[in-house]
Amino acid sequence: MEAAGAAKKREAKTLAAGQRRSRSIVPPALRIRVAGQAPIAATVYELERLRCNLCGEIVEAEAPGVDEEKYDATAGAMIGPLKYGSGVPFYRLEGLEESLGIPLPASTQREILEETAAVLSRS
């Protein structure tokens, strides 16, 4: 008991002198930050179009960094689990995305899933 008291006095002197001893505590503390976002994200580009007064040809500006493919592979990877894993009907997802300003009709969701299934069945 006396040895424990001496150790506490020594620790108090060490802390008073400005020296700190630290050790890791197990398990580590967790900090979680949750952010909300739509199940499907989309970027809508409004591109300027110009018409030639002489020949009538219409020229459209190029979208910055956009592929020719309209739907990313991750769209099908998200729609599939929502529909078949969580049971969210296509029309409900359509309504949710529409309220967020993302045009994604139920028929298009079905087409995206069919294309994704075809790709997955080949691999």
TISE-551405 format. One record per residue (C-alpha): residue number from 1; residue in three letters; y, z, x. Coordinates in nm, 3 decimals. Last residue first. Layout:
REM residues N
   k   r       y       z       x
 NUM ALA       Y       Z       X
...
END
This chain:
REM residues 123
   k   r       y       z       x
 123 SER  -1.207  -6.623  -1.861
 122 ARG  -1.223  -6.897  -2.122
 121 SER  -1.247  -6.649  -2.411
 120 LEU  -0.926  -6.478  -2.295
 119 VAL  -0.726  -6.802  -2.300
 118 ALA  -0.853  -6.893  -2.647
 117 ALA  -0.782  -6.541  -2.773
 116 THR  -0.424  -6.562  -2.644
 115 GLU  -0.372  -6.896  -2.818
 114 GLU  -0.511  -6.757  -3.146
 113 LEU  -0.296  -6.444  -3.108
 112 ILE   0.021  -6.648  -3.059
 111 GLU  -0.066  -6.861  -3.362
 110 ARG  -0.112  -6.549  -3.578
 109 GLN   0.220  -6.408  -3.461
 108 THR   0.383  -6.740  -3.549
 107 SER   0.248  -6.719  -3.903
 106 ALA   0.387  -6.365  -3.938
 105 PRO   0.736  -6.482  -3.844
 104 LEU   0.899  -6.359  -3.520
 103 PRO   1.279  -6.392  -3.523
 102 ILE   1.414  -6.097  -3.320
 101 GLY   1.733  -5.937  -3.454
 100 LEU   1.604  -5.579  -3.461
  99 SER   1.559  -5.583  -3.839
  98 GLU   1.366  -5.909  -3.797
  97 GLU   1.133  -5.741  -3.547
  96 LEU   1.044  -5.468  -3.794
  95 GLY   1.005  -5.709  -4.084
  94 GLU   0.777  -5.941  -3.885
  93 LEU   0.574  -5.642  -3.764
  92 ARG   0.527  -5.546  -4.127
  91 TYR   0.431  -5.902  -4.225
  90 PHE   0.173  -5.922  -3.946
  89 PRO  -0.005  -5.609  -4.068
  88 VAL  -0.007  -5.303  -3.841
  87 GLY  -0.369  -5.182  -3.818
  86 SER  -0.332  -4.984  -3.496
  85 GLY  -0.598  -5.157  -3.288
  84 TYR  -0.631  -5.491  -3.470
  83 LYS  -0.270  -5.574  -3.549
  82 LEU  -0.079  -5.364  -3.296
  81 PRO  -0.347  -5.417  -3.031
  80 GLY  -0.323  -5.795  -3.072
  79 ILE   0.058  -5.817  -3.100
  78 MET   0.114  -5.655  -2.760
  77 ALA  -0.113  -5.871  -2.543
  76 GLY  -0.003  -6.172  -2.745
  75 ALA   0.358  -6.104  -2.647
  74 THR   0.255  -6.027  -2.287
  73 ALA   0.156  -6.389  -2.237
  72 ASP   0.521  -6.491  -2.280
  71 TYR   0.623  -6.701  -2.580
  70 LYS   0.866  -6.992  -2.551
  69 GLU   0.703  -7.178  -2.262
  68 GLU   0.960  -7.410  -2.106
  67 ASP   1.056  -7.131  -1.871
  66 VAL   1.393  -6.954  -1.884
  65 GLY   1.579  -6.855  -1.568
  64 PRO   1.931  -6.922  -1.696
  63 ALA   1.924  -7.148  -2.003
  62 GLU   2.037  -7.501  -1.925
  61 ALA   2.338  -7.642  -2.109
  60 GLU   2.270  -7.908  -2.373
  59 VAL   2.390  -8.269  -2.355
  58 ILE   2.418  -8.474  -2.674
  57 GLU   2.452  -8.851  -2.640
  56 GLY   2.705  -9.004  -2.882
  55 CYS   2.773  -9.307  -2.659
  54 LEU   3.150  -9.294  -2.612
  53 ASN   3.251  -8.953  -2.745
  52 CYS   2.973  -8.779  -2.549
  51 ARG   2.849  -8.474  -2.734
  50 LEU   2.843  -8.127  -2.580
  49 ARG   2.603  -7.843  -2.649
  48 GLU   2.663  -7.483  -2.539
  47 LEU   2.359  -7.262  -2.525
  46 GLU   2.326  -6.942  -2.724
  45 TYR   2.042  -6.758  -2.554
  44 VAL   1.828  -6.512  -2.749
  43 THR   1.633  -6.265  -2.540
  42 ALA   1.322  -6.121  -2.698
  41 ALA   1.133  -5.794  -2.685
  40 ILE   0.817  -5.722  -2.882
  39 PRO   0.715  -5.363  -2.956
  38 ALA   1.086  -5.277  -2.984
  37 GLN   1.232  -5.020  -2.751
  36 GLY   1.276  -4.645  -2.741
  35 ALA   1.310  -4.444  -2.423
  34 VAL   1.112  -4.133  -2.333
  33 ARG   1.200  -3.941  -2.019
  32 ILE   0.929  -3.712  -1.889
  31 ARG   0.975  -3.440  -1.628
  30 LEU   0.659  -3.277  -1.500
  29 ALA   0.644  -2.965  -1.284
  28 PRO   0.378  -2.964  -1.014
  27 PRO   0.052  -2.778  -1.068
  26 VAL   0.041  -2.596  -0.828
  25 ILE   0.338  -2.432  -0.662
  24 SER   0.434  -2.550  -0.317
  23 ARG   0.562  -2.291  -0.074
  22 SER   0.905  -2.177   0.021
  21 ARG   1.055  -1.944   0.278
  20 ARG   1.423  -1.902   0.285
  19 GLN   1.643  -1.793   0.571
  18 GLY   1.990  -1.680   0.480
  17 ALA   1.978  -1.344   0.663
  16 ALA   1.939  -1.165   0.330
  15 LEU   1.627  -1.368   0.257
  14 THR   1.470  -1.262   0.587
  13 LYS   1.570  -0.897   0.534
  12 ALA   1.416  -0.904   0.183
  11 GLU   1.098  -1.063   0.322
  10 ARG   1.071  -0.789   0.588
   9 LYS   1.119  -0.521   0.322
   8 LYS   0.852  -0.685   0.106
   7 ALA   0.610  -0.700   0.399
   6 ALA   0.670  -0.331   0.474
   5 GLY   0.592  -0.242   0.111
   4 ALA   0.267  -0.440   0.126
   3 ALA   0.167  -0.261   0.448
   2 GLU   0.234   0.079   0.286
   1 MET   0.000   0.000   0.000
END
